[in-house]
Amino acid sequence: MSDAADGLVIDVRDLRKNFGARKVVDGLTLQVGKGEICGFLGANGSGKTTTIRMLCGLLVADGGSGTCLGYDIIRDAPLIRRQIGYMTQKFSYYEDLTVLENLNLVASVYEMRNGRAAVRGIMQRMGLSDRANQLAGQLSGGWKQRLALTACVLHQPKLLLLDEPTAGVDAKARREF
């Protein structure tokens, strides 16, 4: 866990991932310090999502090495996942649950003390209180993204990994993000 102590939250070297014969990530070396914002730019299919998924331990790299929050991205994936907030590019919450039910579920997954109070507080801060009893599936694209971001930060992660967080969001909501 030396990288986090050195101020690096992400430190990967020669990261590689193939899907069959197709090289998706080929030799990525990246260092991101605490407090820095790093963005990936690239065409569709260029490996941005794959890289994020390797960083948070959802995909195993085929080669290379690295750490995220000081933990080895291969050996310590469960520890990484408990301390990051990952927002996928596609809405991935339960559409047949309400906003409140989805957030309470996230709080229970992270085994948060005072989870219900934390949920109420973050709903207030994120402007979701008026939609607490609305089914997630009935939210507009922008409100779904707001719910996803809220869920992503609920447990106060040390690192946020956001995969196209403003995709499908109108200009006003994009500025609010």
URRAJO-V292805 format. One record per run of one state. SS is the DSSP state (a for helix, b for strand, c for the rest). FROM is the first residue (numbers start at 1). LEN is the number of residues. If there is no record, write none. Layout:
((SS | FROM | LEN) (SS | FROM | LEN))
//
This chain:
((c | 1 | 1) (a | 2 | 4) (c | 6 | 2) (b | 8 | 12) (c | 20 | 2) (b | 22 | 12) (c | 34 | 14) (a | 48 | 8) (c | 56 | 7) (b | 63 | 6) (c | 69 | 2) (b | 71 | 2) (c | 73 | 4) (a | 77 | 7) (b | 84 | 4) (c | 88 | 10) (b | 98 | 1) (a | 99 | 11) (c | 110 | 5) (a | 115 | 11) (c | 126 | 3) (a | 129 | 3) (c | 132 | 3) (b | 135 | 1) (a | 136 | 3) (c | 139 | 2) (a | 141 | 13) (c | 154 | 5) (b | 159 | 4) (c | 163 | 8) (a | 171 | 6) (c | 177 | 1))
//
